[in-house]
Amino acid sequence: MSLDNSLRVVGDTPAYPVVVTHPDGVRVKAYFDPVTGYKLKQVSDVPNGSPTEFGDYREVGGIKIPYNTKTILLGVPVELKVNNATANTGLTNEQFK
């Protein structure tokens, strides 16, 4: 994992790119808002890889999740919107042992 110290603009927001190289050599570049820490965009270094943008972060069970995700599937822009979300509902500590 490496941090690129130069800011890039994602939409209207300056963002720091973080590059993660997986063991198989695939590189994923994620862009983070330096003020909020939210991931704004992610791009995988694979053939026909499409950028994914994240937005409209809302608190759910004490964490923030993006309620809006935009990407391109088979050349068609797709926007995914979350209507409702819950976190760790009905889970017990025993399930994690």
VENMO-V378379 format. One record per pair of residues at least 12 apart in sequence whose ideal C-beta (glycine too) atoms are under 10 Angstrom apart, sorted by the first residue. I is the first residue (numbers start at 1). J is the second residue. D is the distance in Angstrom with one decimal. If there is no record, write none. Layout:
i: [I & I]
j: [J & J]
d: [D & D]
This chain:
i: [1 & 1 & 1 & 1 & 1 & 1 & 2 & 2 & 2 & 2 & 2 & 2 & 2 & 3 & 3 & 3 & 3 & 3 & 4 & 4 & 4 & 4 & 4 & 4 & 5 & 7 & 7 & 8 & 8 & 8 & 8 & 9 & 9 & 10 & 10 & 10 & 10 & 10 & 10 & 10 & 10 & 10 & 10 & 11 & 11 & 11 & 11 & 11 & 13 & 13 & 13 & 13 & 13 & 13 & 13 & 13 & 13 & 13 & 14 & 14 & 14 & 14 & 14 & 15 & 15 & 15 & 15 & 15 & 15 & 15 & 15 & 15 & 15 & 16 & 16 & 16 & 16 & 16 & 16 & 16 & 17 & 17 & 17 & 17 & 17 & 17 & 18 & 18 & 18 & 18 & 18 & 19 & 19 & 20 & 20 & 21 & 22 & 22 & 25 & 26 & 26 & 26 & 26 & 27 & 27 & 27 & 27 & 27 & 28 & 28 & 28 & 28 & 28 & 28 & 29 & 29 & 29 & 29 & 29 & 29 & 30 & 30 & 30 & 30 & 30 & 31 & 31 & 31 & 31 & 33 & 36 & 36 & 37 & 37 & 38 & 38 & 38 & 38 & 38 & 38 & 39 & 39 & 39 & 39 & 39 & 39 & 40 & 40 & 40 & 40 & 40 & 40 & 41 & 41 & 41 & 41 & 42 & 42 & 42 & 48 & 48 & 48 & 49 & 50 & 50 & 50 & 50 & 50 & 50 & 50 & 50 & 51 & 51 & 51 & 52 & 52 & 52 & 52 & 52 & 52 & 52 & 53 & 53 & 53 & 53 & 53 & 53 & 54 & 54 & 54 & 54 & 54 & 54 & 55 & 55 & 55 & 55 & 55 & 56 & 56 & 56 & 56 & 58 & 58 & 59 & 59 & 60 & 60 & 60 & 60 & 60 & 60 & 61 & 61 & 61 & 61 & 61 & 62 & 62 & 63 & 63 & 63 & 65 & 65 & 65 & 66 & 66 & 66 & 67 & 67 & 67 & 67 & 67 & 67 & 68 & 68 & 68 & 69 & 69]
j: [18 & 19 & 20 & 21 & 28 & 30 & 17 & 18 & 19 & 20 & 21 & 27 & 29 & 16 & 17 & 18 & 19 & 32 & 16 & 17 & 18 & 19 & 29 & 31 & 17 & 31 & 34 & 29 & 31 & 40 & 41 & 31 & 40 & 31 & 32 & 33 & 39 & 40 & 41 & 51 & 53 & 54 & 55 & 31 & 40 & 41 & 53 & 55 & 31 & 32 & 33 & 34 & 35 & 36 & 38 & 40 & 41 & 55 & 31 & 33 & 34 & 35 & 40 & 30 & 31 & 32 & 33 & 34 & 35 & 38 & 39 & 40 & 41 & 30 & 31 & 32 & 33 & 34 & 37 & 40 & 29 & 30 & 31 & 32 & 41 & 43 & 30 & 31 & 32 & 39 & 42 & 43 & 45 & 42 & 44 & 45 & 44 & 45 & 45 & 44 & 45 & 46 & 49 & 43 & 44 & 45 & 46 & 49 & 42 & 43 & 44 & 45 & 46 & 49 & 41 & 42 & 43 & 44 & 45 & 51 & 42 & 43 & 44 & 52 & 54 & 43 & 51 & 53 & 54 & 57 & 57 & 64 & 57 & 64 & 54 & 55 & 57 & 64 & 65 & 66 & 52 & 53 & 54 & 55 & 57 & 66 & 52 & 53 & 54 & 55 & 57 & 66 & 53 & 54 & 55 & 70 & 54 & 69 & 71 & 72 & 74 & 75 & 72 & 70 & 71 & 72 & 73 & 74 & 75 & 77 & 78 & 70 & 71 & 72 & 66 & 69 & 70 & 71 & 72 & 78 & 80 & 66 & 68 & 69 & 70 & 71 & 79 & 66 & 67 & 68 & 69 & 70 & 71 & 67 & 68 & 69 & 70 & 79 & 68 & 69 & 81 & 82 & 82 & 85 & 85 & 87 & 82 & 84 & 85 & 86 & 87 & 88 & 85 & 86 & 87 & 88 & 89 & 87 & 88 & 85 & 87 & 88 & 82 & 85 & 87 & 80 & 81 & 82 & 80 & 81 & 82 & 83 & 84 & 85 & 80 & 81 & 82 & 81 & 82]
d: [6.5 & 7.1 & 5.0 & 7.6 & 9.8 & 9.7 & 9.1 & 7.2 & 5.1 & 8.3 & 8.1 & 9.9 & 10.0 & 6.3 & 7.7 & 5.4 & 8.1 & 9.2 & 6.7 & 4.4 & 7.4 & 6.8 & 8.4 & 9.5 & 9.4 & 9.5 & 7.3 & 9.5 & 6.3 & 9.7 & 9.0 & 9.3 & 9.9 & 4.9 & 9.2 & 8.1 & 9.7 & 4.4 & 4.8 & 9.4 & 7.3 & 9.7 & 9.9 & 9.8 & 7.0 & 8.2 & 7.4 & 7.9 & 8.7 & 9.9 & 5.6 & 9.0 & 8.4 & 9.0 & 9.1 & 6.1 & 9.5 & 9.6 & 9.5 & 7.8 & 6.7 & 8.7 & 9.7 & 9.1 & 3.9 & 5.8 & 5.8 & 7.1 & 9.9 & 9.3 & 8.9 & 5.2 & 7.1 & 9.2 & 7.0 & 5.3 & 8.3 & 5.6 & 9.8 & 9.8 & 5.4 & 7.2 & 5.3 & 8.0 & 9.0 & 9.1 & 5.1 & 7.7 & 6.3 & 9.0 & 9.7 & 9.9 & 8.9 & 9.7 & 9.8 & 8.9 & 9.4 & 9.7 & 8.8 & 6.5 & 6.2 & 6.0 & 9.1 & 9.0 & 7.6 & 4.0 & 8.8 & 10.0 & 6.4 & 7.2 & 5.1 & 7.0 & 9.0 & 9.0 & 8.4 & 7.2 & 5.0 & 8.0 & 7.3 & 9.2 & 4.8 & 8.0 & 9.8 & 9.5 & 9.6 & 8.2 & 9.4 & 9.0 & 9.5 & 9.5 & 7.4 & 8.3 & 9.9 & 8.9 & 7.1 & 8.4 & 5.3 & 6.9 & 9.8 & 7.5 & 9.2 & 9.4 & 5.4 & 10.0 & 9.2 & 7.7 & 9.9 & 6.6 & 6.1 & 7.4 & 9.8 & 9.2 & 4.9 & 7.1 & 9.6 & 9.3 & 7.6 & 9.8 & 9.2 & 9.6 & 9.0 & 9.3 & 9.6 & 9.7 & 5.3 & 4.1 & 7.1 & 9.2 & 9.0 & 9.3 & 9.1 & 8.5 & 7.0 & 7.4 & 9.8 & 6.3 & 7.1 & 4.4 & 8.7 & 9.7 & 9.5 & 8.9 & 8.3 & 7.1 & 4.5 & 7.4 & 9.4 & 3.9 & 9.2 & 7.2 & 5.7 & 8.1 & 9.9 & 7.8 & 4.5 & 7.9 & 7.7 & 10.0 & 4.1 & 9.2 & 8.0 & 8.4 & 8.2 & 7.9 & 9.9 & 9.5 & 8.9 & 9.3 & 4.6 & 6.7 & 5.0 & 9.7 & 8.3 & 6.6 & 2.9 & 6.0 & 8.0 & 7.2 & 9.2 & 9.9 & 6.2 & 9.5 & 7.3 & 6.1 & 8.0 & 9.3 & 9.9 & 7.7 & 9.2 & 6.4 & 4.3 & 8.4 & 9.7 & 7.6 & 7.4 & 5.6 & 7.6 & 8.0 & 8.3]
